[in-house]
Amino acid sequence: MEHRSKPWQGVMVATALPLREDLSADFDAYAEHCRWLVENGCDGIVPNGSLGEYQTLTSEERAKVIETAVAAVGGRNVMAGVGAYGAAESRRWAEQAGEAGCGSVLLLPPNAYRADERAVIAHYREVAKAGVPIVAYNNPYDTKVDLTPALLAKLHEEGLIVAVKEFSGDVRRAYELAELAPGLDLLVGSDDVLLELAVAGAVGWIAGYPNALPASNVALYRAAVARDLETALPLYRTLHPLLRWDSKTEFVQAIKLSMDIAGRHGGPCRQPRQPLTDEQATVIRAATEKALAEGLR
């Protein structure tokens, strides 16, 4: 595909993991979900991210998620989440992803404590030894570690990362990043700044809401990166009441509820995530039903 010369580019969906009522993982439903996303225009998937509730999975479950994803859509189209408390554990998950045939991995900075620049660089150096292309994940809200454009440029210059999932919400960074590290691929990391970052030069989107409405979100992304604002802007306005949930604390519950409403099985979440409040669920249900009523899928 013209829009995707590298495995980490395009619309890469951070997949939700369908859980049964007893909170066991439904791997058959997950495989079907991965295939369905690609059939509806998504380029690949990102298993074992926050949206996949990786922190609550056993090691066996986490490995099976990757194996299931690769079998469903092909290894090149899988960007495995390898976030963990220590660099050694992240490296092991990156090695497992490489052995499974994944095209890339998504790596948070150290997040057990507020790491300084030396610790961040050492962390990425260790995981890079696995030999799989690394997409850095900048989420300063959850990790308390900010991968600034200057720090990302250092990581890229050393050959440790190929791209960044940018979740800071600060779209101004796109321009500074392009100046400091012109060869580093910028990936949209938060659904509610998709249009702004696409116009600023993003070449991929690690996406949440396509779990529920893939076709319309893919159409939005394609129009946005083509800078076809006549198509993109009305679609973005229509979808934004949902997209903004991707940057809220309850994003997993919100996206799973929208999946359920759209006829996909999202199911419950494992603790510590709690069910949505009635007020939250009402807002998400109304926005999802409105999008569906307008023909978005």
C-alpha positions as CSV (number, residue, x, y, z in Angstrom):
1,M,0.0,0.0,0.0
2,E,1.3,3.4,-0.9
3,H,0.4,4.9,2.5
4,R,2.4,2.3,4.4
5,S,5.9,1.4,3.4
6,K,6.9,0.4,6.9
7,P,5.1,-2.0,9.3
8,W,4.4,0.6,12.0
9,Q,2.7,3.1,9.6
10,G,-1.0,3.4,8.8
11,V,-3.9,2.7,11.1
12,M,-2.6,0.4,13.8
13,V,-5.4,-0.4,16.2
14,A,-4.6,-0.8,19.9
15,T,-6.8,-3.7,20.4
16,A,-9.2,-4.3,23.2
17,L,-9.2,-7.8,24.6
18,P,-12.7,-9.4,24.8
19,L,-13.3,-10.8,28.2
20,R,-16.1,-13.2,29.2
21,E,-18.3,-12.4,32.2
22,D,-16.0,-14.5,34.4
23,L,-13.2,-12.2,33.2
24,S,-11.4,-14.9,31.3
25,A,-9.9,-13.9,28.0
26,D,-11.8,-15.0,24.9
27,F,-9.0,-15.7,22.5
28,D,-11.3,-17.0,19.7
29,A,-13.3,-13.7,19.8
30,Y,-10.0,-11.8,19.9
31,A,-8.7,-13.6,16.7
32,E,-12.0,-12.8,15.0
33,H,-11.8,-9.2,16.1
34,C,-8.3,-8.8,14.7
35,R,-9.3,-10.2,11.4
36,W,-12.5,-8.0,11.3
37,L,-10.4,-4.8,11.9
38,V,-8.1,-5.6,8.9
39,E,-11.1,-6.5,6.7
40,N,-12.6,-3.1,7.5
41,G,-9.5,-1.2,6.3
42,C,-7.2,-1.1,9.3
43,D,-3.5,-1.8,8.5
44,G,-2.6,-3.7,11.6
45,I,-3.0,-4.1,15.3
46,V,-1.2,-3.3,18.5
47,P,-1.9,-6.0,21.1
48,N,-0.9,-5.8,24.8
49,G,-1.2,-2.0,25.1
50,S,-3.1,-0.3,27.8
51,L,-6.3,-0.8,25.9
52,G,-5.6,-4.5,25.9
53,E,-5.3,-4.4,29.7
54,Y,-1.8,-6.0,29.5
55,Q,-1.0,-5.0,33.1
56,T,-3.7,-7.4,34.3
57,L,-2.7,-10.4,32.2
58,T,-0.6,-13.4,33.3
59,S,2.6,-14.0,31.4
60,E,0.9,-17.0,29.6
61,E,-2.1,-14.9,28.6
62,R,0.2,-12.1,27.4
63,A,2.2,-14.5,25.2
64,K,-1.0,-16.0,23.8
65,V,-2.4,-12.6,22.9
66,I,0.6,-12.1,20.6
67,E,0.5,-15.6,19.1
68,T,-3.3,-15.1,18.5
69,A,-2.7,-11.7,16.8
70,V,0.1,-12.9,14.6
71,A,-1.9,-16.0,13.5
72,A,-4.9,-13.8,12.7
73,V,-3.4,-10.9,10.7
74,G,0.3,-11.9,10.0
75,G,3.3,-10.9,12.0
76,R,4.3,-7.8,9.9
77,N,1.0,-6.2,10.8
78,V,1.4,-6.7,14.5
79,M,3.1,-4.1,16.8
80,A,3.5,-5.9,20.1
81,G,3.2,-3.8,23.3
82,V,6.3,-4.6,25.4
83,G,5.8,-2.3,28.4
84,A,7.0,-3.7,31.7
85,Y,8.5,-2.5,35.0
86,G,12.1,-3.2,34.0
87,A,14.2,-3.1,30.9
88,A,15.1,-6.8,31.2
89,E,11.4,-7.8,31.2
90,S,10.6,-5.5,28.3
91,R,13.6,-6.9,26.4
92,R,12.2,-10.5,27.0
93,W,8.8,-9.5,25.6
94,A,10.5,-7.8,22.6
95,E,12.5,-11.0,21.9
96,Q,9.2,-13.0,22.2
97,A,7.6,-10.6,19.7
98,G,10.6,-11.0,17.3
99,E,10.4,-14.8,17.5
100,A,6.6,-14.6,16.8
101,G,7.4,-12.5,13.7
102,C,6.1,-9.1,14.8
103,G,7.0,-6.2,12.5
104,S,7.6,-3.8,15.4
105,V,7.2,-3.3,19.2
106,L,5.7,-0.5,21.2
107,L,7.9,0.5,24.2
108,L,7.0,2.8,27.1
109,P,9.9,4.5,29.0
110,P,10.6,3.1,32.5
111,N,7.4,3.6,34.5
112,A,8.1,2.2,37.9
113,Y,9.4,5.6,39.0
114,R,10.1,9.0,37.5
115,A,13.1,8.1,35.4
116,D,15.7,10.7,34.3
117,E,17.2,11.0,30.8
118,R,20.1,8.6,31.5
119,A,17.7,5.9,32.7
120,V,15.4,6.4,29.7
121,I,18.3,6.0,27.2
122,A,19.7,2.9,29.0
123,H,16.2,1.4,29.0
124,Y,15.8,1.8,25.2
125,R,19.4,0.6,24.6
126,E,18.6,-2.6,26.5
127,V,15.4,-3.4,24.7
128,A,16.9,-2.5,21.3
129,K,19.2,-5.6,21.8
130,A,16.2,-7.7,20.8
131,G,16.6,-6.5,17.3
132,V,13.0,-5.6,16.6
133,P,12.1,-2.0,15.4
134,I,11.0,0.0,18.4
135,V,8.2,2.6,18.5
136,A,8.6,4.8,21.6
137,Y,5.4,5.6,23.5
138,N,5.3,9.0,25.0
139,N,2.6,9.2,27.7
140,P,3.8,11.6,30.3
141,Y,0.4,11.5,32.1
142,D,0.6,7.8,33.1
143,T,4.3,7.3,33.2
144,K,5.4,10.7,34.7
145,V,8.3,10.5,32.2
146,D,8.2,12.9,29.3
147,L,9.9,11.9,26.0
148,T,10.5,15.4,24.8
149,P,11.4,16.1,21.2
150,A,15.0,16.6,22.2
151,L,15.2,13.3,24.0
152,L,13.4,11.4,21.2
153,A,15.9,12.9,18.8
154,K,18.8,11.4,20.9
155,L,17.1,8.0,20.9
156,H,16.6,8.2,17.1
157,E,20.1,9.4,16.4
158,E,21.5,6.4,18.3
159,G,19.3,4.1,16.2
160,L,17.2,2.9,19.1
161,I,13.7,3.9,17.8
162,V,12.0,4.2,14.4
163,A,8.9,6.1,15.4
164,V,7.0,7.6,18.3
165,K,3.5,7.2,19.5
166,E,2.8,10.8,20.7
167,F,0.2,11.0,23.4
168,S,1.1,14.3,25.1
169,G,-1.7,16.0,23.3
170,D,0.6,18.9,22.5
171,V,0.4,19.1,18.7
172,R,3.1,21.8,18.7
173,R,5.7,19.1,19.3
174,A,5.2,17.6,15.8
175,Y,7.0,20.6,14.3
176,E,9.9,20.6,16.8
177,L,10.2,16.8,16.3
178,A,10.4,17.2,12.5
179,E,13.2,19.8,12.9
180,L,15.2,17.8,15.5
181,A,14.7,14.2,14.1
182,P,13.4,14.5,10.5
183,G,13.8,10.7,9.9
184,L,11.7,9.8,13.0
185,D,8.1,8.7,12.1
186,L,5.4,10.5,14.0
187,L,2.4,8.4,14.9
188,V,-0.8,9.8,16.3
189,G,-1.1,8.5,19.9
190,S,-4.4,10.0,21.0
191,D,-7.6,9.8,19.0
192,D,-8.8,13.3,19.7
193,V,-5.7,15.0,18.1
194,L,-5.8,12.9,15.0
195,L,-6.6,15.6,12.5
196,E,-4.1,18.1,14.0
197,L,-1.2,15.6,14.0
198,A,-2.1,14.2,10.6
199,V,-1.9,17.7,9.0
200,A,1.4,18.2,10.9
201,G,2.9,15.2,9.1
202,A,2.0,12.0,11.1
203,V,2.4,8.8,9.0
204,G,0.5,6.5,11.3
205,W,-2.1,6.3,14.0
206,I,-2.1,3.9,17.0
207,A,-5.8,4.1,17.4
208,G,-8.5,3.2,19.9
209,Y,-11.9,3.9,18.5
210,P,-11.6,1.8,15.4
211,N,-12.2,-1.1,17.8
212,A,-15.9,-0.1,17.5
213,L,-16.1,1.9,14.3
214,P,-13.2,0.9,12.0
215,A,-14.4,1.9,8.5
216,S,-15.4,5.5,9.4
217,N,-12.2,6.0,11.4
218,V,-10.0,4.7,8.6
219,A,-11.8,7.0,6.2
220,L,-11.1,9.9,8.6
221,Y,-7.4,9.0,8.8
222,R,-7.0,8.6,5.0
223,A,-8.6,12.0,4.4
224,A,-6.6,13.7,7.2
225,V,-3.2,12.5,6.0
226,A,-4.2,13.5,2.5
227,R,-5.0,16.9,3.9
228,D,-8.5,16.6,2.4
229,L,-10.1,18.8,5.0
230,E,-13.4,18.9,3.1
231,T,-13.9,15.2,3.9
232,A,-11.9,15.0,7.1
233,L,-13.3,17.9,9.1
234,P,-17.0,17.0,9.1
235,L,-16.2,13.4,9.9
236,Y,-13.8,14.5,12.7
237,R,-16.5,16.7,14.2
238,T,-19.0,13.9,14.1
239,L,-16.6,11.3,15.7
240,H,-15.0,13.7,18.2
241,P,-17.5,13.1,21.0
242,L,-16.3,9.5,21.0
243,L,-12.6,10.1,20.1
244,R,-12.1,12.3,23.1
245,W,-12.8,9.4,25.4
246,D,-9.5,7.9,24.2
247,S,-7.6,10.4,26.4
248,K,-9.8,9.9,29.5
249,T,-9.0,7.6,32.4
250,E,-12.0,5.4,31.5
251,F,-10.9,4.9,27.9
252,V,-10.9,1.1,28.0
253,Q,-14.4,0.9,29.5
254,A,-15.7,3.6,27.1
255,I,-14.3,1.8,23.9
256,K,-15.6,-1.6,25.1
257,L,-19.0,-0.1,25.7
258,S,-19.1,1.4,22.2
259,M,-18.0,-2.0,20.8
260,D,-20.9,-3.7,22.6
261,I,-23.3,-1.1,21.2
262,A,-21.9,-1.5,17.7
263,G,-22.4,-5.2,17.8
264,R,-18.8,-6.2,18.7
265,H,-18.0,-8.0,21.9
266,G,-16.0,-5.8,24.2
267,G,-17.2,-7.1,27.5
268,P,-16.2,-6.1,31.0
269,C,-12.7,-5.0,32.3
270,R,-10.5,-6.6,34.9
271,Q,-9.8,-4.7,38.2
272,P,-8.6,-2.2,39.1
273,R,-10.8,-0.8,36.3
274,Q,-14.3,-0.3,37.6
275,P,-17.5,-0.2,35.5
276,L,-18.5,3.2,34.1
277,T,-20.8,5.3,36.1
278,D,-24.4,5.6,34.9
279,E,-23.7,9.2,33.8
280,Q,-20.6,8.2,31.8
281,A,-22.3,5.2,30.2
282,T,-25.2,7.4,29.2
283,V,-22.9,9.9,27.4
284,I,-21.0,7.2,25.6
285,R,-24.1,5.3,24.6
286,A,-25.7,8.5,23.2
287,A,-22.6,9.4,21.2
288,T,-22.2,5.9,19.8
289,E,-25.8,5.5,18.9
290,K,-25.8,8.9,17.2
291,A,-22.7,7.9,15.1
292,L,-24.4,4.6,14.1
293,A,-27.6,6.4,13.2
294,E,-25.6,8.7,10.9
295,G,-24.3,5.6,9.1
296,L,-20.8,5.5,10.6
297,R,-19.4,2.0,11.0
